[in-house]
């Protein structure tokens, strides 16, 4: 199994030991030596994490076409190619803000970015190599140039889904993530 494939499989489990090590060896820094500033940072971090969760929720709900294996192009996929991964990044950054330790942020953000850079390249390569999805994905990539930065010129199209929003699927996919954010905040 190649390194990229192994990283892709481990990406769901790798954060837990890293988070545990960070909590064991690193300690949060009180913001500006003030409980009030620390509370403000906590709230900003939670806002950022829930913004990422909101993006993930929107992504799942706007692309719910049962029984269809296809390139997803609705909702946030009209803005960028990997909205679920951007949502993950926002959640992680929000937790780093809450944790408030520069070393943890530097190491964690770097590891997260490196991991997802490998995962995304591998996924895109696999899709492009597919005889069923490759040509459609190549067209999609030409229109949606950015992997992670939204193309704001596509904003109105992103807000006008071609079909209804599936609240049940979105809630089913993201209920554990919301619980994880809240538990993470309490733990920090």
C-alpha positions, 0 to 999 in steps of 0.5 A, a space after each residue: 500500500 502506497 504512502 498516500 493511500 495509507 495516509 488517506 485511510 489513517 486520516 480519520 484516526 491520526 488526529 486522536 493520538 496527536 490531540 492526546 499528545 498535545 493535551 498531555 504535553 502542551 498547555 493552553 496559554 491564557 490570552 493576554 493574561 485575562 480570563 475575559 480575553 480567554 473567554 473571547 478567544 473561546 467564543 471566537 474559536 467555537 464560532 470558527 469551528 461551527 462555521 466549518 461544521 455549517 459548511 459541512 452540513 450545507 455540503 451534505 444537504 445540498 448534494 443528497 441525490 439518493 442512489 447517484 454516484 456522480 461528481 457533486 456540483 451543488 451548493 458549496 461545490 459550486 464555490 470550491 472543489 473540496 468544501 468538506 475538507 475546508 470545513 474540517 480545516 475551519 473546525 480544527 482552526 477553531 479548536 486551535 483558537 480555543 486551545 490557544 497554544 502557538 506551538 500546538 497551532 503551528 505543529 497541528 496546522 502544518 500536519 493537517 495541511 500536509 495530510 490533506 494536500 496528499 489526500 486531495 491530490 490522490 483523490 483527484 488523481 483517482 477520479 481523473 483516471 476513472 473512465 466513468 467520472 474522469 472527463 466530467 471531473 476534468 470539466 468541473 476542475 476547469 470551471 472550479 479552479 480552487 481546491 479550498 478558496 471559494 470563487 465568490 463569483 459563483 456565490 449566487 449559483 451555490 445558493 440556488 440548488 438544483 434540488 431540495 435540501 436533505 436535512 435528514 442526511 445532513 444531520 445524520 452525517 454531521 451529528 457526531 461532528 457537532 458533538 465532537 466540537 462541543 466535547 472538544 470545547 469542554 475538554 479544552 
